[in-house]
Amino acid sequence: MDSASNRTPRADAGGTSTAARRPPRASLLLVGALGVVFGDIGTSPLYAMQTLFSADHNAVRPSHEHVTGIISLVVWALIVVVTIKYVAFVLRADHNGEGGILSLATLLSRNLTAGKLPKAAAAVTIAGIIGSCFFFGDSVITPAISVMSAVEGLRVAVPSLPDLVVPVAIGILVVLFAVQRFGSGRVGRVFGPVMLLWFVVIAALGLPHIIARPEVLVALLPVPGIRFLVAEPLIALVAMGAVVLVVTGAEALYADIGHFGRRPIQHAWLFVVLPALLVNYLGQGALILTHPEAVANPFFLLAPAWATLPVTILSIVATIIASQSVITGSFSVAKQAMRLGYLPPMTIRRTSSLTSGQIYMPAVNWVLFAAVITVVLVFRSSTSLASAYGLAVTTTFVITTMLFVVFARRVWGWPRWTLVVTVAVLSVFELTFLLANLAKILNGGWLPVLIGIVLLTVMTTWRHGRAVIGVRRRAAEGTLDELLGGLRDEPPRRAPGTVVFPHASTRTAPLALRLNLELNGVLHERTVIARVATVDVPHVAPERRVRVEDLEPNVPGIERVTIRFGFMDTHDVPEALCHGGPRLAVETGDLANAEYVLSRTRIVAPRGWAPRALRARLFVALTRIASSPAQHYHLPLDRTVELRVRVAL
């Protein structure tokens, strides 16, 4: 046996095994990306063309001019909005491997702040928050419309069946949200091969119809689309409100970059997803040219009669997967919002030791599930829900374009003429999308607006309340240097034992420590101020996790400890302290029996029905759903005490 095979994997400076950190093969990441990232945009052929020809009482007719014009707009929307904007450029604007509109806004805001443009930085942050709120609106609608559109294929395959769309859709959604806890990596490995089969099948469905009516290939040129826009602008505007359905999922594609990386997503789009979509849309157009009555459900009518039921079953499976992209994207955006202080701290479970972006957030998952089920029960069909779809997506598109143009100018140094051309080309689609979908606001378009307003209220309320409480708490805590100076000048009585004060700041004193000194006038023989940091490696070796600093030589027994965890490590503070190396080890083993004292604030909201009072009560409600520090840090409940101070909003 080769001696090399018995070698122990080498650990890096952060304590991470190089074997554990070895990235998966590119082909596996590509297949995984198919299963997680492209489900939404990949299943849009199920309902996009049907919606196009049924919009505004069948304003778009199955004539040669309308069909080729519509298909041309679909083709070039995929090329311009998805391929050029997102795949070629926006995916490159990642923030330490994370994507999404909030990540882009954060990058740009920091650049503007460094350039001493604080007002512009604040405006960019607000735009990013608004865009993320509309992204969550899309995350609610996408699973509902995708699953319902596939289940509706049962009406074509088995017309004698009773109407089971809603109950079957709800059952599928229950399963979909239940499997999220296994993580996007595992889900992608299961879903990826299915989606690869899906793209092969939809291309195979469209190809025979293209061969039968090759004149539909003229739609690959932009000319039929431009001619349609110029000849019948009002009908074209109605059509553009439905054309946007073919590019839904593009923003989720950007938000999901942290789960698989940029290259696998780009390669999957260019070599698998885009070709299959183009062939299928062209095939649907060819079918409608031959059989105009096929506008009733052109996707399922592509298949021969014997294949309708198998295609329906595959489409149901594919739409289960389709919802995956926006669900995982919502986890990423929620995590970014938490880091920026716009959402309360919630439990995040890392689901991969290879990629820090693969996460699961139980609270976000089940709130999203409840919202999706509500939408299914209210709208009850994909056609009625299609009128609500689009506004959230197009608003996010426009905001992303605005942020990206500024980013490309300031960070990448693009010349002005490049920016002008980029904006002009994208505006043809995105501003038209927005205008067309604004016209649908009374017919369901209010739904994403309502979701966006609710989320914007929640996020700004949390941000504002947190800032107010932070100012008052820091005033109550005082600086650590001030506290240490007081202990040096007037040494307190010492109490036996060891007490650990978890505390996030390095500048202020733990509020619980100050309260203990003021109320009891004693300092324990050993006082440890513990700060926890998460670093961007999967694991940190136990012997390398803890850094100890003696704070005041004239006040023995008081230390500050920084504990570093990898993103896959369990944040077990007691275990880290007990195995923190020789600086923390003592013969008495006092850290194994240490008491833990948390500083908490009890927030009191004003009474009444004034907007300020209502907002304050909302903030208090949000604090109650925040994750508990004692549970997050695995503190022993029988040796953990919370000292609370009352703060009025």
Summary of the structure (lengths in Angstrom):
residues: 649
radius of gyration: 28.2
end to end distance: 70.2
largest distance: 93.9
contacts: 2340
relative contact order: 0.13
helix: 67%
strand: 10%
